[in-house]
């Protein structure tokens, strides 16, 4: 596709359920980021994949959060046993060569935990 | 570790007035600096970036920013704002390809008549 695609665009889940959020980056981009944007907050870094290097997971808030990137392309962010404080917009971005090049953002997945 | 501070959470300004959105960063190594804009109900898009060279960088929509190493700042400016500039503006920093991109908390620019 022409841009970064995220699915679903909206997700409502019950507290305690697991959710998976998907990101399709721009073809050929080696870097992929996940961020979380809460109401009135900035962009909270979650995880960064760059090529074949080990991902930077330093932003994951707890062990309930995990992410993988298969074949250097599609990425899935998984949140286990969701809590109400997990409600936010989850943004994915990709860039051609890493953090010294422009990051292209998807429209995000709005997650609501009820 | 790198970090970004945007001290102003909101900046109200009248149309056609100049504006400056402040950004300060912290890093022990050389940095790359970015400004992104998020219009209402839209995704983030790049306004401008500083990688190296001239410290004054120009971006889209008439915005510019100046990298000041001694003051560790990268303030965003526009000489005359328009209603359509109303948006959330985010400053970001990285230290290289292997480094993550760290964002500030954002500044909401509200332009009124």
Contacts between the chains, C-beta under 8 A, distances in Angstrom:
chain1	res1	chain2	res2	distance
A	31	B	97	7.8
A	33	B	100	7.1
A	33	B	101	6.3
A	35	B	103	7.2
A	41	B	105	6.7
A	42	B	6	7.8
A	42	B	90	6.7
A	42	B	103	5.5
A	42	B	104	5.8
A	42	B	105	3.5
A	42	B	106	4.8
A	43	B	44	7.9
A	43	B	90	6.4
A	43	B	103	4.0
A	43	B	106	7.6
A	45	B	100	5.8
A	45	B	101	7.6
A	45	B	102	6.1
A	45	B	103	7.3
A	48	B	100	4.2
A	48	B	101	7.6
A	50	B	97	6.7
A	50	B	98	6.2
A	53	B	98	6.7
A	56	B	100	5.2
A	58	B	100	7.7
A	59	B	100	7.6
A	91	B	43	7.6
A	91	B	44	7.3
A	93	B	44	7.6
A	93	B	101	7.8
A	97	B	97	6.0
A	98	B	94	8.0
A	98	B	96	7.3
A	98	B	97	3.4
A	98	B	98	6.7
A	98	B	99	7.7
A	99	B	32	6.9
A	99	B	94	3.4
A	99	B	95	7.7
A	99	B	96	6.7
A	99	B	97	6.4
A	99	B	98	7.8
A	99	B	99	5.0
A	99	B	100	6.1
A	99	B	101	4.5
A	100	B	32	4.8
A	100	B	51	6.1
A	100	B	94	6.3
A	100	B	96	6.1
A	100	B	97	5.6
A	102	B	34	7.9
A	102	B	46	4.8
A	102	B	49	6.8
A	103	B	34	8.0
A	103	B	36	7.9
A	103	B	44	8.0
A	103	B	46	7.4
A	103	B	101	5.9
A	105	B	36	8.0
A	105	B	43	4.5
A	105	B	44	4.3
A	105	B	45	7.3
A	106	B	43	6.4
A	107	B	42	7.9
A	107	B	43	5.0
A	108	B	43	6.8
